[in-house]
Amino acid sequence: MRRKIPPVQTLVCFDAAARHESYTRAAQELSLTQSAVSRQIGTLESFLGVALFRRTRHGVALTASGAAYARQITKRLEAMERDTLDAMAHQGEGGSISLAAVPTFATRWLIPRLPGFAQLQPDVVVHIETRTRPFLFADAEFDAALYAGTPAQVANWAGTRALMLLQEDVVPLCSPKLLPRGKPVTPAAIARLPLLQQSTRPDIWRQWFDAQQVDAPNARGGPRYELFSMLAAGAAHGLGVALMPTTLVADELLRGDLVVACARPLEGERNYYLVTPDRGEPTPLLKQFSDWLLAQATSH
């Protein structure tokens, strides 16, 4: 059965015109004439039976239908481009995995280990994009996601299954310059030091001090940072003490930029998971990647 899809060139013209909201700039981008772009848009509007642009004093602007269609078409064209580049790169061999990932975990934990996966699967490419929240796999071009969340959050991610990789235990870390002789101190001494906060978990220090049975009036005070990478940088530069998983700052600990300020970890509320769409059995490539990830997490 013939698919009811407009010609790809027509969609490419529409995508460019929608991004610029200008036939002239779309023509410049595509090395076409303005009239050629205009004809392509007219052809597409006739095909759809929908007005995609409206005329303005300054040129054209997307209609509501045009804006909604552009959002979908842009994603489809980007996916087609990725698939085409993969086919060109692999020459029919290997494959690729498109992974959504929380940024610090991807940068600090996954990427340093990927050379090991490349040795096992030299013809496979792993693409990584940042995502911090659950999404619908049906609306995204991802094979899997590396996600940090609570068990309840993972359970509520509809249409997926999750493999737990690591538990996020956190421990106080800081520059050795903040500590007497660079040695660990007591929880009470930590309460007197400047504390670095993670904005997404404003109560984490309060929980740590409660677990140590230490009174800390300033447990919620101090500068707030969104990402673990920011916390690590602030702590390494002597701005204060940060509660972090040691797995995400292995290099800083090895160099001595960071040290454990008090060897009393707190079991974190969140874990790191590999989340995949629940569509029956995973592909052999995704299964190999999943098994490799679990082995890396077990030996971390």
C-alpha positions, 0 to 999 in steps of 0.5 A: 500500500502506498504511504501517504507521505509528501516528498522528502524535498518538500518536507526539507523545504518546509522544515527550513522555512518553519525554522526561519519563518522566512522563505528567503532565508530557507532558500539561502540555506537550501541553495534554492530560489525563493519562488522554488521554496514558495512552490514547495510550501504551496504543494505541501499545503495542497497535499495536507489541505491545511494552511501552514503559513500566513502572510505578514507585513514582514513575510510569513509566520507559522499558523498554529497547525504549521507550528505543530506540524513543524515540531513533528517533521523536524524530529522525523527528519533528524531521525532520518538523518541519524539513520542515514549517517549510521548506514553510511558509517557502518557500511551495513555492519555493526549498528548504533545505540541512541541513549538518553542520559543524565549528564553528570553520570554520562560524563563521569561514569559512562563515557570513561568506560565506553572504550571497553565497550568499543573493544568488545563491539568495534563496529557499534556507535553509542550516541548520547543526548541529555535527558533528566526526566522521564519521556515517552519512548514512542515520541523520542528516537532513543533505544534506552535511557540512563536515568537517576531516580527513586524506585517510585519514579521508575515504577511510574515511568509508563511503558518501560522496564528498568534495570538497576545499575548502582545505588547512589550512596553519598559521602561528604567530600571537599578540598583537603585544604578545608580540613586540618592536616587534610584528614577526615573530621567528625560530623559535628566539625562538618556542621561548622564548615560551609556546605554546598547544596544541590538544588534538586535535593535541598534536604540531603544535608539535613538527612545526613546530619539527622543520620549522624544525630548531629545538630546542624542549624545551617544544614540548608544554607550555602550556595546551590548548584544544579548538577553534581559536576558543579558541586564537584568543581565547587568542592575541589576549589575549596568553596565548601563540602559537598555530599556526592557519590564517590563513583562520580568523582573518581578522577578528583579523588585520585588526583587529591583534588577531593578527599572524603571529609567524613567517612560516613555515607548516607544511603541515597534516595535515588538509584541509577537505572537503564530504562528501556521501552517495554516492547518485548525482547530487546534487540541483541545489540541492546541486550549486549549493551545492557549486560555490559553496563550491568557488569561495569556497575557490578565491578565499579 
